[in-house]
């Protein structure tokens, strides 16, 4: 979904390294960088990666496919379940309470030491990054509660310190919404891969009663579990084409 807005594709080492050449020189993969241990062991490296992404997600405009989804949501009750952490559904006009961010959000921070302060918005946080080395320069974000180092409130790889308190309420509303609407649910899944199948499994389970699953995925459009159709196309193009077909039918 985010790639069509111009965001880097983190699937596969080569794609990641094309987006971030300094990490190619270091031989560091996405899965190695998205590791909470770096915030304790090398915070400038950790915040270089996440500070750059925070700035990138802020300046990137969501592609027109998001507007298509918003128009559909104005016609029918809608909930969003996403593993993206970029906050683009909210920027596109979805109410924050209607967006379940299963991996958290880069636009919120937490204390690395879990001091009990909780999760807070990163609205005023700026992390300058040396793009030659991809390391943070200058003061790093601190926890307002204990002045310890802050980190994004995102679920990382091997992460036992994620504070999911901010994400939990929206996730519960999503679960409740599905329970209320399950007999009439239609699912549109966008770009969810098989390497981490969280979204694919949620889509298949949500659509189990109706078989109304549309899986839009350039690389892996097959529906192997349950019923549904797969479309091998980018998200923005597929959503625009479906929207046009709906308008023609109406």
C-alpha positions as a Markdown table, in Angstrom:
| # | Residue | x | y | z |
|---|---|---|---|---|
| 1 | Unk | 0.0 | 0.0 | 0.0 |
| 2 | Unk | 2.7 | 2.5 | 0.9 |
| 3 | Unk | 5.0 | 1.7 | -2.1 |
| 4 | Unk | 2.5 | 3.3 | -4.4 |
| 5 | Unk | 2.9 | 6.5 | -2.4 |
| 6 | Unk | 6.6 | 6.4 | -3.1 |
| 7 | Unk | 7.7 | 4.7 | 0.1 |
| 8 | Unk | 10.6 | 2.2 | 0.1 |
| 9 | Unk | 9.7 | -1.5 | -0.4 |
| 10 | Unk | 11.2 | -3.4 | 2.6 |
| 11 | Unk | 10.6 | -6.8 | 1.2 |
| 12 | Unk | 13.8 | -8.4 | 0.2 |
| 13 | Unk | 17.4 | -7.2 | 1.0 |
| 14 | Unk | 18.0 | -5.8 | -2.5 |
| 15 | Unk | 15.0 | -3.5 | -2.5 |
| 16 | Unk | 15.8 | -2.3 | 1.0 |
| 17 | Unk | 19.4 | -1.6 | 0.1 |
| 18 | Unk | 18.5 | 0.3 | -3.0 |
| 19 | Unk | 16.4 | 2.6 | -0.8 |
| 20 | Unk | 19.2 | 2.9 | 1.8 |
| 21 | Unk | 22.7 | 2.5 | 0.3 |
| 22 | Unk | 24.5 | 3.1 | 3.6 |
| 23 | Unk | 23.0 | -0.1 | 5.0 |
| 24 | Unk | 24.1 | -2.0 | 1.9 |
| 25 | Unk | 27.7 | -0.9 | 2.6 |
| 26 | Unk | 27.3 | -2.1 | 6.2 |
| 27 | Unk | 25.6 | -5.3 | 5.1 |
| 28 | Unk | 22.7 | -4.6 | 7.5 |
| 29 | Unk | 19.3 | -6.0 | 6.6 |
| 30 | Unk | 15.9 | -4.5 | 7.5 |
| 31 | Unk | 15.2 | -7.3 | 10.0 |
| 32 | Unk | 18.5 | -6.5 | 11.7 |
| 33 | Unk | 17.9 | -2.8 | 11.9 |
| 34 | Unk | 14.3 | -3.2 | 13.1 |
| 35 | Unk | 15.6 | -4.6 | 16.4 |
| 36 | Unk | 14.9 | -2.9 | 19.7 |
| 37 | Unk | 18.3 | -3.9 | 21.1 |
| 38 | Unk | 19.9 | -1.2 | 19.0 |
| 39 | Unk | 18.2 | 1.5 | 21.1 |
| 40 | Unk | 20.2 | 0.3 | 24.1 |
| 41 | Unk | 23.4 | -0.7 | 22.3 |
| 42 | Unk | 23.7 | 1.9 | 19.6 |
| 43 | Unk | 20.9 | 4.5 | 19.9 |
| 44 | Unk | 22.3 | 6.8 | 17.2 |
| 45 | Unk | 22.1 | 3.8 | 14.7 |
| 46 | Unk | 18.6 | 2.9 | 15.9 |
| 47 | Unk | 17.3 | 6.5 | 15.7 |
| 48 | Unk | 19.0 | 7.1 | 12.4 |
| 49 | Unk | 16.8 | 4.4 | 10.9 |
| 50 | Unk | 13.6 | 5.4 | 12.6 |
| 51 | Unk | 14.2 | 9.1 | 12.5 |
| 52 | Unk | 14.7 | 9.0 | 8.8 |
| 53 | Unk | 11.5 | 6.9 | 8.4 |
| 54 | Unk | 9.5 | 9.3 | 10.6 |
| 55 | Unk | 10.5 | 12.3 | 8.4 |
| 56 | Unk | 9.8 | 10.3 | 5.2 |
| 57 | Unk | 6.3 | 9.2 | 6.3 |
| 58 | Unk | 5.5 | 12.8 | 7.3 |
| 59 | Unk | 6.4 | 14.3 | 4.0 |
| 60 | Unk | 5.0 | 11.6 | 1.8 |
| 61 | Unk | 1.4 | 12.2 | 0.5 |
| 62 | Unk | -0.9 | 9.1 | 0.5 |
| 63 | Unk | -1.7 | 8.0 | -3.0 |
| 64 | Unk | -5.1 | 8.4 | -4.7 |
| 65 | Unk | -6.1 | 4.8 | -3.7 |
| 66 | Unk | -6.6 | 6.0 | -0.2 |
| 67 | Unk | -9.2 | 8.5 | -1.4 |
| 68 | Unk | -11.0 | 5.6 | -3.1 |
| 69 | Unk | -11.2 | 3.7 | 0.2 |
| 70 | Unk | -12.5 | 6.8 | 1.9 |
| 71 | Unk | -15.3 | 7.2 | -0.6 |
| 72 | Unk | -16.3 | 3.5 | -0.1 |
| 73 | Unk | -16.2 | 4.1 | 3.7 |
| 74 | Unk | -18.7 | 6.9 | 3.3 |
| 75 | Unk | -21.1 | 4.5 | 1.7 |
| 76 | Unk | -20.7 | 1.5 | 4.0 |
| 77 | Unk | -19.6 | 0.8 | 7.6 |
| 78 | Unk | -15.8 | 0.3 | 7.4 |
| 79 | Unk | -12.9 | -0.7 | 9.7 |
| 80 | Unk | -9.2 | -0.7 | 8.8 |
| 81 | Unk | -6.7 | -3.4 | 10.0 |
| 82 | Unk | -3.1 | -2.6 | 9.0 |
| 83 | Unk | 0.4 | -3.7 | 9.7 |
| 84 | Unk | 1.8 | -0.4 | 8.3 |
| 85 | Unk | 3.2 | 2.0 | 10.8 |
| 86 | Unk | 3.2 | 5.1 | 8.6 |
| 87 | Unk | -0.1 | 6.6 | 9.7 |
| 88 | Unk | -1.3 | 7.2 | 6.2 |
| 89 | Unk | -4.8 | 5.9 | 6.7 |
| 90 | Unk | -5.4 | 8.6 | 9.3 |
| 91 | Unk | -3.8 | 11.2 | 7.0 |
| 92 | Unk | -6.2 | 10.1 | 4.3 |
| 93 | Unk | -9.1 | 10.9 | 6.5 |
| 94 | Unk | -9.9 | 7.8 | 8.4 |
| 95 | Unk | -10.8 | 8.4 | 12.0 |
| 96 | Unk | -8.0 | 7.1 | 14.3 |
| 97 | Unk | -10.4 | 5.0 | 16.2 |
| 98 | Unk | -11.3 | 3.2 | 13.0 |
| 99 | Unk | -7.7 | 2.2 | 12.2 |
| 100 | Unk | -6.3 | -0.9 | 14.0 |
| 101 | Unk | -2.5 | -0.7 | 13.8 |
| 102 | Unk | -1.5 | -4.2 | 14.7 |
| 103 | Unk | 2.3 | -3.2 | 14.7 |
| 104 | Unk | 1.8 | 0.2 | 16.3 |
| 105 | Unk | 2.6 | 3.6 | 14.9 |
| 106 | Unk | 5.9 | 5.5 | 14.2 |
| 107 | Unk | 4.0 | 8.7 | 15.2 |
| 108 | Unk | 3.9 | 7.6 | 18.8 |
| 109 | Unk | 6.8 | 7.1 | 21.3 |
| 110 | Unk | 7.3 | 5.1 | 24.4 |
| 111 | Unk | 10.0 | 4.8 | 27.1 |
| 112 | Unk | 12.7 | 2.3 | 26.3 |
| 113 | Unk | 12.8 | 1.3 | 30.0 |
| 114 | Unk | 9.0 | 1.0 | 30.3 |
| 115 | Unk | 9.0 | 3.4 | 33.2 |
| 116 | Unk | 5.2 | 3.5 | 33.3 |
| 117 | Unk | 4.7 | 6.8 | 31.5 |
| 118 | Unk | 2.9 | 5.1 | 28.7 |
| 119 | Unk | 2.7 | 6.2 | 25.0 |
| 120 | Unk | 2.7 | 9.8 | 23.7 |
| 121 | Unk | 2.5 | 11.5 | 20.3 |
| 122 | Unk | 5.7 | 12.2 | 18.4 |
| 123 | Unk | 4.2 | 15.3 | 16.8 |
| 124 | Unk | 7.0 | 17.7 | 18.0 |
| 125 | Unk | 9.9 | 15.2 | 17.6 |
| 126 | Unk | 12.5 | 15.9 | 15.0 |
| 127 | Unk | 15.6 | 13.6 | 14.7 |
| 128 | Unk | 18.3 | 15.0 | 12.4 |
| 129 | Unk | 20.0 | 12.2 | 10.5 |
| 130 | Unk | 23.3 | 12.2 | 8.6 |
| 131 | Unk | 22.2 | 10.5 | 5.4 |
| 132 | Unk | 25.8 | 9.4 | 4.5 |
| 133 | Unk | 26.0 | 7.3 | 7.6 |
| 134 | Unk | 22.3 | 7.0 | 8.5 |
| 135 | Unk | 23.1 | 7.8 | 12.1 |
| 136 | Unk | 21.2 | 10.3 | 14.2 |
| 137 | Unk | 23.0 | 13.5 | 15.1 |
| 138 | Unk | 22.1 | 15.8 | 18.0 |
| 139 | Unk | 19.9 | 15.1 | 21.0 |
| 140 | Unk | 17.7 | 12.0 | 20.9 |
| 141 | Unk | 14.1 | 11.8 | 22.0 |
| 142 | Unk | 13.6 | 11.4 | 25.7 |
| 143 | Unk | 10.8 | 10.0 | 27.9 |
| 144 | Unk | 8.9 | 12.9 | 29.6 |
| 145 | Unk | 8.4 | 10.6 | 32.7 |
| 146 | Unk | 11.9 | 9.6 | 33.6 |
| 147 | Unk | 14.1 | 11.3 | 31.0 |
| 148 | Unk | 15.3 | 7.9 | 29.7 |
| 149 | Unk | 15.7 | 7.2 | 26.0 |
| 150 | Unk | 12.5 | 7.0 | 24.0 |
| 151 | Unk | 11.8 | 4.7 | 21.1 |
| 152 | Unk | 8.9 | 4.4 | 18.6 |
| 153 | Unk | 5.9 | 2.6 | 19.9 |
| 154 | Unk | 6.2 | 0.0 | 17.2 |
| 155 | Unk | 6.4 | -3.8 | 17.4 |
| 156 | Unk | 9.9 | -4.7 | 16.1 |
| 157 | Unk | 11.5 | -8.1 | 15.5 |
| 158 | Unk | 12.2 | -10.0 | 18.7 |
| 159 | Unk | 10.5 | -7.2 | 20.6 |
| 160 | Unk | 9.4 | -8.0 | 24.2 |
| 161 | Unk | 9.4 | -4.3 | 25.3 |
| 162 | Unk | 6.6 | -2.9 | 23.0 |
| 163 | Unk | 4.0 | -0.9 | 24.9 |
| 164 | Unk | 0.9 | -1.8 | 23.0 |
| 165 | Unk | -1.4 | 0.3 | 25.1 |
| 166 | Unk | -2.1 | 2.9 | 22.4 |
| 167 | Unk | -2.8 | 0.2 | 19.7 |
| 168 | Unk | -4.8 | -2.0 | 22.0 |
| 169 | Unk | -8.0 | 0.1 | 22.1 |
| 170 | Unk | -8.3 | 0.4 | 18.3 |
| 171 | Unk | -7.6 | -3.3 | 17.9 |
| 172 | Unk | -10.4 | -4.2 | 20.4 |
| 173 | Unk | -12.8 | -1.9 | 18.5 |
| 174 | Unk | -11.8 | -3.7 | 15.3 |
| 175 | Unk | -12.6 | -7.1 | 16.9 |
| 176 | Unk | -15.9 | -5.8 | 18.2 |
| 177 | Unk | -16.8 | -4.4 | 14.8 |
| 178 | Unk | -16.1 | -7.7 | 13.1 |
| 179 | Unk | -18.2 | -9.6 | 15.6 |
| 180 | Unk | -21.1 | -7.2 | 14.8 |
| 181 | Unk | -20.8 | -7.3 | 11.0 |
| 182 | Unk | -19.3 | -10.7 | 10.4 |
| 183 | Unk | -22.2 | -12.1 | 8.3 |
| 184 | Unk | -22.0 | -9.3 | 5.8 |
| 185 | Unk | -18.2 | -8.5 | 5.6 |
| 186 | Unk | -16.4 | -7.9 | 2.4 |
| 187 | Unk | -12.6 | -7.6 | 2.7 |
| 188 | Unk | -10.2 | -5.7 | 0.5 |
| 189 | Unk | -6.7 | -6.7 | 1.3 |
| 190 | Unk | -3.8 | -4.6 | -0.1 |
| 191 | Unk | -0.2 | -5.7 | -0.4 |
| 192 | Unk | -0.1 | -8.1 | 2.5 |
| 193 | Unk | 2.7 | -10.7 | 2.0 |
| 194 | Unk | 3.3 | -14.2 | 3.2 |
| 195 | Unk | 6.6 | -13.6 | 5.1 |
| 196 | Unk | 4.6 | -12.1 | 8.0 |
| 197 | Unk | 1.1 | -13.4 | 7.3 |
| 198 | Unk | -0.7 | -11.5 | 10.1 |
| 199 | Unk | -2.9 | -9.4 | 7.7 |
| 200 | Unk | -3.5 | -12.3 | 5.3 |
| 201 | Unk | -4.8 | -14.5 | 8.1 |
| 202 | Unk | -7.0 | -11.8 | 9.5 |
| 203 | Unk | -8.4 | -11.2 | 6.1 |
| 204 | Unk | -9.2 | -14.8 | 5.5 |
| 205 | Unk | -10.8 | -15.3 | 8.9 |
| 206 | Unk | -12.8 | -12.1 | 8.6 |
| 207 | Unk | -14.2 | -13.1 | 5.1 |
| 208 | Unk | -14.7 | -16.8 | 6.1 |
| 209 | Unk | -18.5 | -16.5 | 6.4 |
| 210 | Unk | -19.0 | -14.6 | 3.1 |
| 211 | Unk | -16.1 | -15.6 | 0.9 |
| 212 | Unk | -15.9 | -11.9 | -0.1 |
| 213 | Unk | -12.2 | -11.4 | -0.1 |
| 214 | Unk | -10.3 | -9.4 | -2.8 |
| 215 | Unk | -6.6 | -9.9 | -2.4 |
| 216 | Unk | -4.6 | -7.2 | -4.3 |
| 217 | Unk | -0.9 | -8.1 | -4.4 |
| 218 | Unk | 1.7 | -7.6 | -7.1 |
| 219 | Unk | 3.8 | -10.6 | -6.0 |
| 220 | Unk | 1.5 | -13.0 | -4.1 |
| 221 | Unk | -2.2 | -12.6 | -5.1 |
| 222 | Unk | -3.2 | -16.2 | -4.6 |
| 223 | Unk | -6.0 | -17.1 | -2.2 |
| 224 | Unk | -5.0 | -20.5 | -0.9 |
| 225 | Unk | -7.1 | -20.6 | 2.3 |
| 226 | Unk | -10.8 | -20.1 | 2.0 |
| 227 | Unk | -12.6 | -18.3 | -0.8 |
| 228 | Unk | -11.8 | -15.1 | -2.6 |
| 229 | Unk | -10.2 | -13.6 | -5.7 |
| 230 | Unk | -6.6 | -12.4 | -6.3 |
| 231 | Unk | -5.6 | -9.5 | -8.4 |
| 232 | Unk | -1.9 | -9.2 | -9.4 |
| 233 | Unk | -1.7 | -5.4 | -9.5 |
| 234 | Unk | -0.4 | -2.4 | -7.5 |
| 235 | Unk | -2.8 | -1.1 | -4.9 |
| 236 | Unk | -3.5 | 2.4 | -6.4 |
| 237 | Unk | -4.2 | 1.1 | -9.9 |
| 238 | Unk | -6.4 | -1.8 | -8.7 |
| 239 | Unk | -8.4 | 0.4 | -6.4 |
| 240 | Unk | -9.0 | 3.0 | -9.1 |
| 241 | Unk | -10.1 | 0.3 | -11.6 |
| 242 | Unk | -12.5 | -1.3 | -9.2 |
| 243 | Unk | -13.9 | 2.1 | -8.2 |
| 244 | Unk | -14.5 | 2.9 | -11.9 |
| 245 | Unk | -16.2 | -0.5 | -12.5 |
| 246 | Unk | -18.5 | 0.1 | -9.5 |
| 247 | Unk | -19.5 | 3.5 | -10.8 |
| 248 | Unk | -20.2 | 2.1 | -14.2 |
| 249 | Unk | -22.3 | -0.7 | -12.7 |
| 250 | Unk | -24.3 | 1.7 | -10.6 |
